[in-house]
Amino acid sequence: MAGSYTIIQPRVSPTLTSTSISNFSRLFADAVGIDPYTEAVSDVYQDLSGEGSYQGKGIYDVRAFSRVLSDRFPEESVLSHDLIEGAHVRVGLASDIELFDDFPQGYQSYTSRAHRWVRGDWQIAGWLLPHVPSAAGGREKNPLSSLNRWKILDNLRRSLLPATSLGLLVFSWLVSPRVGVCATLVVCIQLLFHPLAQPFTMATTMKGLKYLSLSKIGHDLLRAMADAALLPHQAAVTLDAIIRIWFRTLVSRRGLLEWTMQATHWSASRRQVLFVARLGLGSLFSTIVGFTLFFLRPESLLLAAPWLGLWFFSPLLGWLLNLRPIEQKRDKMLPEADRRLLRQVARRTWRYFSAFVSDSTSWLPPDNYQVAHQDRLAMRTSPTNIGLWMASALGAHDSGYLTIDQVIERLTRTLETIGRLERYQGHLLNWYDIQTLAPLEPRYVSTVDSGNLLGSLWALEQGLAELMHAPLLDDKAFAGLADTGEILRQAVKETPDSQTLDALLHAWNALPKDINHLLSLLDRTATEIGSIAAATASIPWAKELEEQITAWRSIADRYLGWIPILAEKTAQELGPLGERVVTAIGRDLSSAPTLIDLAQGKIDSVRLLTEIRLESSKTRPALAAWLDRLIAAFATAQWLAGETLGTAEQLLVNIKTLSAEMDMRFSLRPQTQAVRHRL
């Protein structure tokens, strides 16, 4: 396979949940570390020789893989096949591709996996020799390069490190304190190299110093201390694996492929008592070494004491690191402080769109805003940007930052702009200038971006349909005002105006239950916000808050002006109209109508009152004027709602048309039916 790769090895990272689920994973899991099997990020072999190492999870050419490795190895004799397979077929590391894998959740499962890996590494030790076992049963010339033989040797060296470190310490303490100091320094350097190498690099560079984290250093030092405490057990695990595999290979010829799935390791926790008992051999070993030094070399006892103490208490550490994670209740509510923080983050994020998507950008989202150096917008956009902008408008409405009118108006303008863009078989090209709407060079269709846009359009169809069936005004409007108001409050000093804002924030977070009182609160908000906006005009968030209130007040004026009129009469005054009317009015005053119900006149109380008014003889003169005002106000609101509903339905049609025109068939490779990334 000279000059080509059969396997592409991606970067392998532990999943977020598996790195934080237990004491062990929180201490030992690291996105960038020294574990070559689960943390392939940068490979010195790939950098220097153009050939990486296979860690068992990758993308491979099945035909080439089968052609090279069929009848290559003796049957049922190779447990660790990843490295040896990669050595035969050539592996290329692609660190920009990331694959997520679970990290062991307990020390017991970690050592079980390490034991299997060491057995596998020593099983292929024969491939260091000039002649290797063949599938036919004899021996043949070793086809591996010197580099790949070195990889095998390096794995063997790594497996011997715990035992040699332990042996070096004990032997040096027995020789003399001076030799013991030297050996201790060597082992300490080996244990502390990973925790201190990166912080040292950061601390010695101007740019890196600001990223120096004392908590991260403390975490890594604690991990190094745990490694030191578990050194006797790790040495025992590796020596057991080496002796066991040599016995099975040379004597018994049984159990060569012994393997335990990682998913079953927690079921083995019932044997935890036996596992901790085996860890107790570390305490016994510490005691024996301590007594030996006491009688043979007492002057080395002080030097060895920290190590002996760590080894003596290693069973306790192993037990703590092997505790099964406590089951978390999935229905646990998010703390109020965290919920407010996340909403404020969402509001700050939405400000990018509210500030930058406008007529000046043709209602398309700019790609980014550069603060440093240039302090300006990148006046270009892509299908992904457009799709996420349109989907985020729905999210902004759900959070109370946009009204239904604003969503429909902005998305309609965006769709109008899209209609003027150059397309290919329904697909948007990958980049456009948002001022001239001209495609940017080089022109191409990205299937990734088209897929992102198509997914956003599908979500938009469902979201807009739900939007038309949602109340025109409810709690989320005031939750959105509270988010913006809290951010503004953080920037405002203590003044009478800030006290007014505090009072509004309290009211927005303690809402009344019926729609009429919500409208009254909205009127109060619109009245009092003027003085706040004038006093804080230099703060951008004041304008954001004022625009939000204006938008929600517009909703009330356009569609809900009849509700205060409906609420003017008490139940006693409405008694002559009948209990059915009183009940319908109470129900309609409990919440705002939806756009579609208002447009179609599906408001029971107004329908009943209109019928009563048409029968003039039954209407009392005191109620006639009230009914006339109510019916006139409702008719205006219904007409406006119908107009908006028609615009929304046309928007839905345009969205469906845009998604239907995107022909995805041309992006498939005819031979394999695989999707091409760029066309």
C-alpha positions as CSV (number, residue, x, y, z in Angstrom):
1,M,0.0,0.0,0.0
2,A,2.9,2.3,-0.7
3,G,1.9,6.0,-1.1
4,S,-1.7,5.5,0.1
5,Y,-3.6,4.9,3.2
6,T,-6.0,2.0,3.9
7,I,-7.2,3.3,7.3
8,I,-7.9,6.9,8.3
9,Q,-7.6,7.3,12.1
10,P,-9.7,10.1,13.5
11,R,-9.0,12.0,16.7
12,V,-10.7,10.1,19.5
13,S,-12.1,12.0,22.5
14,P,-13.9,10.8,25.6
15,T,-17.6,11.7,25.7
16,L,-18.6,14.5,28.0
17,T,-20.9,12.4,30.1
18,S,-18.3,9.6,30.6
19,T,-15.7,12.1,31.8
20,S,-17.8,13.5,34.6
21,I,-19.9,10.6,35.8
22,S,-17.6,9.1,38.5
23,N,-14.7,10.0,40.8
24,F,-12.3,8.1,38.6
25,S,-13.3,9.6,35.3
26,R,-13.3,13.1,36.7
27,L,-9.8,12.6,37.9
28,F,-8.2,10.6,35.0
29,A,-10.2,11.6,31.9
30,D,-8.4,14.2,29.9
31,A,-9.1,15.4,26.3
32,V,-5.3,15.6,25.7
33,G,-3.2,13.2,27.6
34,I,-0.8,10.3,27.6
35,D,-3.3,7.5,26.7
36,P,-2.5,6.6,23.1
37,Y,-5.6,4.5,22.7
38,T,-8.2,7.1,23.5
39,E,-6.5,10.4,23.0
40,A,-5.1,10.5,19.5
41,V,-4.7,14.2,18.7
42,S,-1.3,14.7,17.3
43,D,1.0,11.9,16.3
44,V,4.7,12.3,16.1
45,Y,4.9,9.3,13.7
46,Q,2.4,11.0,11.3
47,D,4.3,14.3,11.5
48,L,7.7,12.8,10.9
49,S,7.1,9.8,8.7
50,G,3.7,10.5,7.1
51,E,2.3,7.3,8.8
52,G,0.1,7.2,11.9
53,S,-1.0,4.5,14.3
54,Y,-4.3,2.7,14.3
55,Q,-6.2,2.8,17.6
56,G,-9.1,0.5,16.6
57,K,-11.7,3.1,15.5
58,G,-11.4,4.6,12.0
59,I,-12.5,4.8,8.4
60,Y,-11.0,2.1,6.2
61,D,-11.0,0.8,2.7
62,V,-12.7,-2.6,3.1
63,R,-11.3,-4.0,-0.2
64,A,-7.7,-3.0,0.4
65,F,-7.9,-4.0,4.0
66,S,-9.2,-7.5,3.1
67,R,-6.7,-8.0,0.3
68,V,-3.6,-7.2,2.5
69,L,-4.6,-8.9,5.7
70,S,-6.5,-12.0,4.5
71,D,-4.5,-15.1,5.6
72,R,-1.9,-12.9,7.1
73,F,-1.9,-14.1,10.8
74,P,-2.3,-17.4,12.5
75,E,-5.9,-18.1,13.5
76,E,-7.0,-17.3,17.0
77,S,-3.7,-16.1,18.2
78,V,-3.7,-12.3,18.0
79,L,-5.6,-10.4,20.6
80,S,-4.2,-6.9,20.0
81,H,-4.9,-6.5,16.3
82,D,-5.1,-2.7,15.9
83,L,-1.4,-1.8,15.9
84,I,-0.3,-4.8,13.9
85,E,-3.1,-4.3,11.3
86,G,-2.3,-0.7,10.9
87,A,1.4,-1.5,10.5
88,H,0.6,-3.7,7.5
89,V,-1.9,-1.5,5.6
90,R,-0.7,2.1,6.5
91,V,-2.7,4.5,8.6
92,G,-3.2,8.2,8.1
93,L,-4.1,10.4,11.1
94,A,-6.9,12.9,10.5
95,S,-7.0,15.0,13.6
96,D,-9.7,17.3,12.2
97,I,-12.2,14.4,12.4
98,E,-13.3,13.7,15.9
99,L,-14.8,10.4,17.2
100,F,-16.2,10.2,20.7
101,D,-15.8,7.1,22.9
102,D,-16.7,6.3,26.5
103,F,-14.1,6.6,29.2
104,P,-14.0,3.8,31.8
105,Q,-16.2,4.7,34.8
106,G,-14.2,3.0,37.5
107,Y,-10.7,2.0,38.4
108,Q,-11.6,-1.7,38.1
109,S,-12.8,-1.4,34.5
110,Y,-9.7,0.7,33.7
111,T,-7.3,-1.9,35.0
112,S,-9.2,-4.7,33.3
113,R,-8.8,-2.8,30.0
114,A,-5.2,-2.1,30.6
115,H,-4.6,-5.8,31.4
116,R,-6.1,-6.8,28.1
117,W,-4.0,-4.2,26.2
118,V,-0.8,-5.4,27.8
119,R,-1.6,-9.0,27.0
120,G,-2.3,-8.0,23.4
121,D,0.9,-5.9,23.1
122,W,3.1,-8.8,24.3
123,Q,1.3,-11.3,22.0
124,I,2.7,-9.4,19.0
125,A,6.2,-9.1,20.4
126,G,7.3,-11.7,18.0
127,W,6.8,-9.2,15.1
128,L,10.0,-7.5,16.3
129,L,12.0,-10.5,15.0
130,P,13.2,-10.9,11.4
131,H,10.8,-13.8,10.8
132,V,7.2,-14.0,12.1
133,P,4.4,-16.6,12.3
134,S,2.4,-17.2,9.2
135,A,-1.2,-18.2,8.7
136,A,-0.1,-21.5,7.3
137,G,1.7,-22.4,10.5
138,G,5.3,-21.8,9.6
139,R,7.4,-18.7,9.7
140,E,7.9,-16.0,7.0
141,K,9.9,-12.9,6.5
142,N,8.7,-10.0,8.6
143,P,7.2,-7.4,6.3
144,L,7.1,-4.6,8.9
145,S,9.3,-1.5,8.6
146,S,11.7,-0.5,11.3
147,L,9.3,2.3,12.3
148,N,6.4,-0.1,12.9
149,R,8.7,-2.5,14.8
150,W,9.6,0.5,17.0
151,K,6.0,1.2,17.7
152,I,5.6,-2.4,19.0
153,L,8.7,-2.0,21.1
154,D,7.5,1.3,22.4
155,N,4.3,-0.3,23.6
156,L,6.3,-3.0,25.4
157,R,8.5,-0.4,27.0
158,R,5.4,1.5,28.2
159,S,3.9,-1.7,29.8
160,L,7.1,-2.3,31.8
161,L,7.2,1.3,33.1
162,P,5.2,0.7,36.4
163,A,7.2,-2.4,37.3
164,T,10.6,-0.9,36.5
165,S,9.7,2.3,38.3
166,L,8.7,0.4,41.4
167,G,11.7,-1.9,41.2
168,L,14.0,1.1,40.8
169,L,12.6,2.9,43.9
170,V,12.9,-0.2,46.2
171,F,16.3,-1.2,44.9
172,S,17.8,2.3,45.2
173,W,16.5,2.7,48.7
174,L,18.3,-0.5,49.7
175,V,21.5,0.6,48.1
176,S,21.9,4.0,49.7
177,P,20.0,7.3,50.4
178,R,22.0,9.1,47.8
179,V,21.1,6.6,45.1
180,G,17.5,6.6,46.4
181,V,17.3,10.4,46.0
182,C,18.4,10.1,42.3
183,A,15.9,7.3,41.6
184,T,13.1,9.1,43.3
185,L,13.8,12.2,41.2
186,V,13.7,10.1,38.0
187,V,10.4,8.5,38.9
188,C,8.9,11.8,40.1
189,I,9.9,13.5,36.8
190,Q,8.2,10.7,34.9
191,L,5.0,11.1,37.0
192,L,5.0,14.9,36.9
193,F,6.0,15.4,33.3
194,H,2.5,15.5,32.0
195,P,1.0,17.7,34.8
196,L,3.7,20.3,34.7
197,A,4.9,20.3,31.0
198,Q,2.0,22.3,29.7
199,P,1.8,24.8,32.6
200,F,5.6,25.4,32.4
201,T,5.2,26.2,28.7
202,M,2.3,28.6,29.4
203,A,4.2,30.3,32.2
204,T,7.2,30.9,30.1
205,T,5.3,32.6,27.2
206,M,3.5,36.0,27.3
207,K,0.4,34.8,25.5
208,G,0.2,31.5,27.4
209,L,0.5,33.1,30.9
210,K,-3.1,34.4,30.8
211,Y,-4.4,30.8,30.2
212,L,-2.5,29.4,33.1
213,S,-5.0,27.6,35.4
214,L,-4.0,26.9,39.0
215,S,-7.1,24.6,39.4
216,K,-6.0,22.6,36.4
217,I,-2.5,22.3,37.8
218,G,-3.9,21.1,41.1
219,H,-6.1,18.6,39.4
220,D,-3.2,17.2,37.4
221,L,-0.9,17.0,40.5
222,L,-3.7,15.1,42.3
223,R,-3.8,12.7,39.5
224,A,0.0,12.2,39.6
225,M,-0.3,11.5,43.3
226,A,-3.0,8.9,42.6
227,D,-0.7,7.3,40.0
228,A,2.1,7.2,42.6
229,A,-0.2,5.6,45.2
230,L,-1.4,2.9,42.7
231,L,2.1,2.2,41.4
232,P,2.4,-1.3,43.1
233,H,-1.0,-2.3,41.8
234,Q,-0.3,-1.1,38.3
235,A,3.0,-3.0,38.4
236,A,1.2,-6.1,39.5
237,V,-1.4,-5.8,36.8
238,T,1.2,-5.4,34.0
239,L,3.5,-8.2,35.3
240,D,0.4,-10.5,35.7
241,A,-0.6,-9.7,32.1
242,I,2.9,-10.4,30.7
243,I,3.5,-13.6,32.6
244,R,0.0,-14.8,31.8
245,I,0.3,-14.3,28.1
246,W,3.8,-15.9,27.9
247,F,2.4,-18.9,29.7
248,R,-0.6,-19.1,27.4
249,T,1.5,-18.6,24.3
250,L,4.3,-21.0,25.1
251,V,2.6,-23.6,27.4
252,S,-1.2,-23.9,27.6
253,R,-2.2,-22.3,24.2
254,R,-5.5,-21.5,25.8
255,G,-7.3,-18.2,26.6
256,L,-5.3,-16.2,24.0
257,L,-8.3,-14.2,22.9
258,E,-9.8,-13.6,26.4
259,W,-11.6,-10.3,26.3
260,T,-14.2,-8.6,28.4
261,M,-16.6,-5.9,27.0
262,Q,-16.2,-2.5,28.8
263,A,-20.0,-2.3,29.0
264,T,-20.0,-5.3,31.4
265,H,-17.5,-3.9,33.8
266,W,-20.1,-2.3,36.1
267,S,-21.8,-5.6,36.5
268,A,-18.5,-6.9,37.9
269,S,-18.8,-4.3,40.7
270,R,-20.4,-7.1,42.8
271,R,-16.9,-8.5,43.1
272,Q,-15.6,-5.1,44.3
273,V,-14.8,-6.6,47.7
274,L,-12.4,-9.1,46.1
275,F,-11.0,-6.3,43.9
276,V,-10.3,-4.1,47.0
277,A,-8.8,-7.1,48.7
278,R,-6.3,-7.5,45.9
279,L,-5.5,-3.8,46.2
280,G,-4.7,-4.6,49.9
281,L,-1.6,-6.4,48.6
282,G,-0.3,-2.8,48.1
283,S,-0.6,-2.3,51.8
284,L,1.2,-5.6,52.5
285,F,3.9,-4.7,50.0
286,S,4.3,-1.3,51.7
287,T,4.6,-2.9,55.1
288,I,7.2,-5.5,54.0
289,V,9.3,-2.8,52.3
290,G,9.1,-0.6,55.3
291,F,10.3,-3.3,57.7
292,T,13.0,-4.3,55.3
293,L,14.3,-0.8,55.2
294,F,14.0,-0.4,58.9
295,F,16.3,-3.4,59.5
296,L,18.6,-3.2,56.5
297,R,18.8,0.5,55.5
298,P,17.1,2.7,58.2
299,E,18.7,5.9,56.8
300,S,16.6,5.5,53.6
301,L,13.3,5.2,55.6
302,L,12.7,8.9,55.7
303,L,13.1,9.2,52.0
304,A,10.8,6.2,51.4
305,A,8.1,7.2,54.0
306,P,5.9,9.3,51.6
307,W,5.8,6.5,49.0
308,L,5.2,3.8,51.6
309,G,2.3,5.9,53.1
310,L,0.7,6.3,49.7
311,W,1.1,2.6,48.9
312,F,-0.3,1.6,52.3
313,F,-3.5,3.6,51.8
314,S,-3.9,2.6,48.1
315,P,-6.8,0.2,48.8
316,L,-8.8,3.1,50.2
317,L,-8.0,5.2,47.1
318,G,-8.8,2.3,44.8
319,W,-12.2,1.8,46.5
320,L,-13.0,5.5,46.2
321,L,-12.0,5.5,42.5
322,N,-14.2,2.4,41.9
323,L,-17.4,3.7,43.5
324,R,-20.3,3.4,41.1
325,P,-21.8,6.8,40.2
326,I,-24.9,7.8,42.0
327,E,-28.0,7.8,39.7
328,Q,-29.1,11.3,39.0
329,K,-32.8,12.1,38.8
330,R,-33.5,13.2,35.2
331,D,-36.5,15.3,36.2
332,K,-34.5,17.6,38.5
333,M,-35.3,21.2,37.9
334,L,-32.6,23.6,36.9
335,P,-31.8,26.1,39.8
336,E,-33.4,29.5,39.3
337,A,-30.0,31.2,39.2
338,D,-28.8,28.9,36.5
339,R,-32.0,29.4,34.5
340,R,-31.7,33.2,34.6
341,L,-28.0,33.0,33.6
342,L,-28.8,30.8,30.6
343,R,-31.6,33.1,29.5
344,Q,-29.3,36.1,29.7
345,V,-26.8,34.3,27.6
346,A,-29.5,33.6,25.1
347,R,-30.6,37.2,25.1
348,R,-27.0,38.5,24.6
349,T,-26.6,36.0,21.7
350,W,-29.9,37.1,20.1
351,R,-28.6,40.7,20.1
352,Y,-26.2,39.8,17.3
353,F,-29.2,39.1,15.0
354,S,-31.4,41.9,16.3
355,A,-28.6,44.4,15.8
356,F,-27.1,43.2,12.5
357,V,-29.9,41.6,10.4
358,S,-31.6,44.6,8.8
359,D,-32.2,46.4,5.5
360,S,-28.4,47.2,5.4
361,T,-27.6,43.5,5.2
362,S,-30.6,42.7,2.9
363,W,-32.1,40.8,5.8
364,L,-29.4,38.2,5.7
365,P,-27.1,37.4,8.6
366,P,-23.5,38.6,8.4
367,D,-21.0,35.8,8.8
368,N,-19.3,37.3,11.9
369,Y,-18.4,40.5,13.7
370,Q,-14.7,41.2,14.3
371,V,-14.0,43.1,17.5
372,A,-10.2,43.1,17.4
373,H,-8.2,45.0,14.8
374,Q,-11.0,45.8,12.3
375,D,-14.1,46.3,14.5
376,R,-16.5,45.6,11.6
377,L,-19.0,43.1,10.2
378,A,-18.0,40.4,7.7
379,M,-20.5,41.3,5.0
380,R,-20.9,37.8,3.6
381,T,-23.2,34.9,4.4
382,S,-23.7,31.2,3.7
383,P,-26.7,28.8,3.5
384,T,-25.9,27.6,7.1
385,N,-25.9,31.2,8.4
386,I,-29.2,31.9,6.7
387,G,-30.9,28.7,7.9
388,L,-29.8,29.2,11.5
389,W,-30.9,32.8,11.4
390,M,-34.4,31.8,10.4
391,A,-34.6,29.0,12.9
392,S,-33.3,31.4,15.6
393,A,-36.1,33.8,14.9
394,L,-38.5,31.1,16.1
395,G,-36.4,30.6,19.2
396,A,-36.4,34.4,19.8
397,H,-40.2,34.4,19.8
398,D,-40.3,31.4,22.2
399,S,-38.1,33.3,24.5
400,G,-40.2,36.5,24.3
401,Y,-37.7,38.6,22.3
402,L,-39.8,38.8,19.1
403,T,-43.5,39.1,18.5
404,I,-45.3,37.0,15.9
405,D,-45.5,40.1,13.6
406,Q,-41.8,40.6,13.8
407,V,-41.1,36.9,13.0
408,I,-43.3,37.0,10.0
409,E,-42.1,40.3,8.7
410,R,-38.3,39.5,9.1
411,L,-38.6,36.0,7.6
412,T,-40.7,37.3,4.7
413,R,-38.0,39.9,3.9
414,T,-35.3,37.2,4.1
415,L,-37.2,34.9,1.8
416,E,-37.7,37.8,-0.7
417,T,-33.9,38.3,-0.7
418,I,-33.3,34.6,-1.2
419,G,-35.5,34.8,-4.2
420,R,-33.1,37.2,-5.8
421,L,-30.0,35.1,-5.1
422,E,-28.3,33.0,-7.8
423,R,-28.9,29.3,-7.2
424,Y,-28.0,26.0,-8.8
425,Q,-30.7,23.3,-9.0
426,G,-32.5,25.0,-6.2
427,H,-29.3,25.1,-4.0
428,L,-27.9,28.3,-2.6
429,L,-24.2,28.7,-3.4
430,N,-21.8,28.7,-0.5
431,W,-21.0,32.4,-0.1
432,Y,-22.8,35.7,-1.0
433,D,-21.9,39.3,-0.6
434,I,-24.9,40.5,1.5
435,Q,-24.8,44.0,0.1
436,T,-24.6,43.3,-3.7
437,L,-26.1,39.7,-3.3
438,A,-23.4,38.5,-5.8
439,P,-22.0,35.0,-5.2
440,L,-18.4,35.0,-4.0
441,E,-15.6,33.1,-5.7
442,P,-15.0,30.2,-6.0
443,R,-18.6,29.4,-6.6
444,Y,-19.7,25.9,-5.5
445,V,-22.6,24.1,-3.7
446,S,-21.7,22.6,-0.3
447,T,-23.9,19.6,0.5
448,V,-23.2,20.3,4.2
449,D,-24.5,23.9,4.0
450,S,-27.4,22.8,1.9
451,G,-28.3,20.1,4.4
452,N,-28.1,22.7,7.2
453,L,-30.4,25.0,5.3
454,L,-32.8,22.3,4.4
455,G,-33.1,21.1,8.0
456,S,-33.7,24.6,9.2
457,L,-36.5,25.1,6.6
458,W,-38.2,21.9,7.7
459,A,-38.0,23.1,11.3
460,L,-39.3,26.4,10.2
461,E,-42.4,24.9,8.6
462,Q,-43.4,23.2,11.8
463,G,-42.5,26.1,14.0
464,L,-44.5,28.7,12.0
465,A,-47.5,26.4,12.0
466,E,-47.3,26.2,15.8
467,L,-46.8,29.9,16.0
468,M,-50.2,30.6,14.5
469,H,-51.8,28.5,17.2
470,A,-49.9,30.1,20.1
471,P,-51.4,32.9,22.3
472,L,-50.6,36.4,20.9
473,L,-49.5,37.6,24.4
474,D,-48.6,35.5,27.4
475,D,-45.9,35.1,30.1
476,K,-43.1,34.6,27.6
477,A,-43.3,38.2,26.5
478,F,-42.6,39.5,30.0
479,A,-39.9,36.8,30.5
480,G,-38.2,38.3,27.4
481,L,-38.6,41.8,28.9
482,A,-37.1,40.6,32.2
483,D,-34.0,39.1,30.4
484,T,-33.3,42.4,28.7
485,G,-34.1,44.4,31.8
486,E,-31.8,42.4,34.0
487,I,-28.9,42.9,31.6
488,L,-29.7,46.6,31.5
489,R,-29.9,46.7,35.3
490,Q,-26.4,45.3,35.5
491,A,-25.1,48.3,33.7
492,V,-27.2,51.0,35.5
493,K,-26.0,52.7,38.7
494,E,-28.3,53.3,41.7
495,T,-30.6,56.1,40.7
496,P,-34.4,56.8,40.9
497,D,-34.7,55.4,37.4
498,S,-32.9,52.2,38.5
499,Q,-35.5,51.8,41.3
500,T,-38.2,52.1,38.7
501,L,-36.5,49.4,36.6
502,D,-36.3,47.2,39.7
503,A,-40.0,47.6,40.3
504,L,-40.8,46.6,36.7
505,L,-38.5,43.6,37.0
506,H,-40.4,42.5,40.1
507,A,-43.7,42.9,38.3
508,W,-42.4,41.0,35.2
509,N,-41.4,38.1,37.4
510,A,-44.7,38.0,39.4
511,L,-47.3,38.1,36.6
512,P,-51.1,38.2,37.0
513,K,-53.1,35.3,35.7
514,D,-55.6,36.9,33.3
515,I,-54.9,38.6,30.0
516,N,-56.6,41.9,31.0
517,H,-54.1,42.4,33.8
518,L,-51.2,41.5,31.5
519,L,-52.4,44.2,29.2
520,S,-52.5,46.7,32.1
521,L,-49.0,45.7,33.1
522,L,-47.9,46.2,29.5
523,D,-49.4,49.7,29.5
524,R,-47.6,50.5,32.8
525,T,-44.4,49.2,31.3
526,A,-44.7,51.4,28.2
527,T,-45.4,54.4,30.4
528,E,-42.6,54.0,32.8
529,I,-39.9,52.8,30.4
530,G,-39.7,56.3,28.8
531,S,-37.8,57.8,31.7
532,I,-35.6,54.8,32.0
533,A,-34.7,54.9,28.3
534,A,-33.9,58.6,28.5
535,A,-31.6,58.2,31.5
536,T,-29.8,55.3,30.0
537,A,-29.7,56.3,26.4
538,S,-25.9,55.7,26.2
539,I,-26.4,52.0,27.1
540,P,-27.3,49.9,24.0
541,W,-29.5,47.6,26.1
542,A,-31.8,50.5,26.9
543,K,-32.7,50.8,23.2
544,E,-33.1,47.0,23.0
545,L,-35.6,47.0,25.9
546,E,-37.5,50.0,24.5
547,E,-37.8,48.3,21.1
548,Q,-39.1,45.1,22.7
549,I,-41.8,46.9,24.7
550,T,-42.8,48.9,21.6
551,A,-43.2,45.6,19.6
552,W,-45.3,43.9,22.3
553,R,-47.4,47.1,22.7
554,S,-48.0,47.0,19.0
555,I,-49.4,43.4,19.3
556,A,-51.7,44.6,22.1
557,D,-52.9,47.6,20.0
558,R,-53.5,45.6,16.8
559,Y,-55.1,42.5,18.1
560,L,-56.1,42.8,21.7
561,G,-57.7,46.3,21.9
562,W,-61.1,44.7,22.4
563,I,-60.1,42.8,25.6
564,P,-60.1,45.8,28.0
565,I,-63.6,46.7,26.6
566,L,-64.8,43.1,27.2
567,A,-63.5,43.3,30.8
568,E,-65.3,46.6,31.6
569,K,-68.5,44.9,32.8
570,T,-68.9,42.9,36.0
571,A,-70.6,39.6,36.2
572,Q,-73.5,41.3,37.9
573,E,-73.9,43.8,35.1
574,L,-73.8,41.0,32.5
575,G,-76.3,38.8,34.5
576,P,-79.3,39.7,32.2
577,L,-77.4,38.3,29.2
578,G,-77.3,34.9,30.7
579,E,-74.9,32.6,32.5
580,R,-73.6,31.2,29.2
581,V,-72.3,34.6,28.2
582,V,-70.8,35.3,31.6
583,T,-68.9,31.9,31.5
584,A,-67.7,32.5,27.9
585,I,-66.4,36.0,28.8
586,G,-64.5,34.6,31.9
587,R,-62.9,32.0,29.7
588,D,-61.9,34.4,27.0
589,L,-60.4,36.8,29.6
590,S,-58.2,34.1,31.1
591,S,-55.7,34.1,28.1
592,A,-55.1,35.9,24.8
593,P,-56.4,34.3,21.7
594,T,-54.3,32.7,19.0
595,L,-53.7,34.4,15.7
596,I,-55.7,31.8,13.8
597,D,-58.6,31.9,16.2
598,L,-58.8,35.7,16.1
599,A,-58.6,35.8,12.3
600,Q,-61.4,33.2,12.0
601,G,-63.5,34.9,14.7
602,K,-63.5,31.8,17.0
603,I,-64.0,33.9,20.2
604,D,-67.0,32.5,21.9
605,S,-67.9,35.5,24.0
606,V,-67.7,37.9,21.1
607,R,-69.8,35.6,18.9
608,L,-72.5,35.3,21.6
609,L,-72.5,39.1,22.3
610,T,-72.7,39.8,18.6
611,E,-75.8,37.5,18.3
612,I,-77.4,39.3,21.2
613,R,-76.7,42.7,19.8
614,L,-78.3,41.7,16.5
615,E,-81.5,41.0,18.4
616,S,-81.8,44.7,19.4
617,S,-85.0,44.2,21.3
618,K,-83.3,42.1,23.9
619,T,-80.4,44.4,24.5
620,R,-80.6,46.9,27.4
621,P,-79.7,50.5,26.4
622,A,-77.0,50.5,29.1
623,L,-75.2,47.6,27.3
624,A,-75.9,48.6,23.7
625,A,-73.1,51.3,23.5
626,W,-70.7,48.9,25.2
627,L,-71.5,46.1,22.7
628,D,-71.1,48.5,19.8
629,R,-67.7,49.5,20.9
630,L,-66.7,45.9,21.6
631,I,-67.9,44.6,18.2
632,A,-66.2,47.4,16.3
633,A,-62.9,46.9,18.1
634,F,-63.1,43.2,17.6
635,A,-63.8,43.6,13.9
636,T,-60.7,45.8,13.4
637,A,-58.6,43.2,15.3
638,Q,-60.0,40.3,13.3
639,W,-59.3,42.1,10.0
640,L,-55.7,42.8,11.0
641,A,-55.3,39.2,12.2
642,G,-56.6,37.9,8.9
643,E,-54.1,40.1,7.1
644,T,-51.2,38.8,9.2
645,L,-52.4,35.2,8.9
646,G,-52.5,35.5,5.1
647,T,-48.9,36.8,5.1
648,A,-47.9,33.9,7.4
649,E,-49.5,31.3,5.2
650,Q,-47.8,32.8,2.1
651,L,-44.5,32.7,4.0
652,L,-45.1,29.0,4.7
653,V,-45.8,28.4,1.0
654,N,-42.5,30.1,0.1
655,I,-40.6,28.1,2.6
656,K,-42.0,24.8,1.4
657,T,-41.3,25.8,-2.2
658,L,-37.7,26.7,-1.4
659,S,-37.0,23.4,0.3
660,A,-38.8,21.4,-2.5
661,E,-36.7,23.1,-5.2
662,M,-33.4,21.9,-3.5
663,D,-32.6,18.8,-5.6
664,M,-30.4,16.6,-3.5
665,R,-30.1,13.9,-6.1
666,F,-27.3,15.5,-8.1
667,S,-25.1,15.5,-5.0
668,L,-25.0,11.6,-4.9
669,R,-22.1,9.7,-6.4
670,P,-23.6,7.4,-9.0
671,Q,-21.4,4.5,-8.2
672,T,-21.7,4.4,-4.4
673,Q,-24.7,6.6,-3.7
674,A,-22.5,8.5,-1.2
675,V,-23.1,12.2,-0.7
676,R,-20.3,14.4,-2.1
677,H,-19.2,17.2,0.2
678,R,-18.6,19.9,-2.4
679,L,-19.9,20.3,-6.0
